[in-house]
């Protein structure tokens, strides 16, 4: 296992655990604000390794299975326990349940703002190279990621479309490319391929734009917009699959291995964890028993018609739902190994 892989794996695990703990912290902080007692806030899953400390009647613990964490409210499933979650009013329970997914959605927006603030705005009339394919004409001519393309055959480059048009007009012909690298202006000859390999262009480069700084106000607008657009695409995913706009391979759920494979390919960890945080928030709001959304759904009759579903039936529904959900999660994670996700390179 090389050092780069080890660092990426460590970052992936820490980031994923942090998102899960923030989800649980959302439940925890709102429960405390609404006077619901929390017996334990666990990092990792039982069995317990040791207790860190106790504060406000809550034990903060470290547990042996390092896959996130949990919050254990007092009387979570027993309405006869005073001061517990199940004994609280339906509005209090609803607030506590929504807080976990809400925290993930909020973190997703914050990460989106951080992403745009750190990246800035693209300068659309300038074109840079983001990636160079090995053994491609670009690589053989010495072009590198970060180079700024100035001209092709004497034609100034003022956008990606113009560069692409000039490359296509010169397939198989020696082509003069002028680019800037740091303070140097360099001229090379590149011959665009008539029949490039799959997933590569004629020259073998991925195009981008240089970035310019933006203010925090613009970053908030862009980050919130990006989070909204991604969340909307997740909700519309089943519809787009039925319409044939997204293939089953593109829309398939992935487990831990699939997520890690995607993480390794992406250039921005912030973008990856923004996407994962929003996905966690939305997924947990789905009306599936054992998830927050399922518990919210079973709380609504008490609010709407003032009749509560008997706790024994509700607990049985969540038990069956949890079992089926666990089987589905195992199936998805096994599929990551049997049928690995095909990522473009």
PyMOL commands that set and color helices and strands:
alter all, ss='L'
color gray80, all
select helices_A, chain A and resi 3-33+90-119+137-141+160-168+216-242+248-251+256-265+269-285+292-304+311-338
alter helices_A, ss='H'
color red, helices_A
select strands_A, chain A and resi 38-55+58-73+121-122+127-132+148-152+155-156+174-181+184-191+205-208+211-212
alter strands_A, ss='S'
color yellow, strands_A
deselect
rebuild
show_as cartoon
